[in-house]
Amino acid sequence: MKSISNGIGAGFISYVLIKAVKGKAREVHPLLWVVAILFVIYFAIGPLKILFGLS
């Protein structure tokens, strides 16, 4: 189940980033921005725990 959420999260992040890079950030619904940011945090937690020796 975790790999499905990883794929969905990567898709949200990619969509928002591509729209932002193309200068069409205003076309992205604010909720998509929130979800993409939450997925970035979700993906960053593991590496940050390892970096700070918390795992």
Summary of the structure (lengths in Angstrom):
residues: 55
radius of gyration: 13.2
end to end distance: 21.5
largest distance: 39.8
contacts: 118
relative contact order: 0.13
helix: 82%
strand: 0%
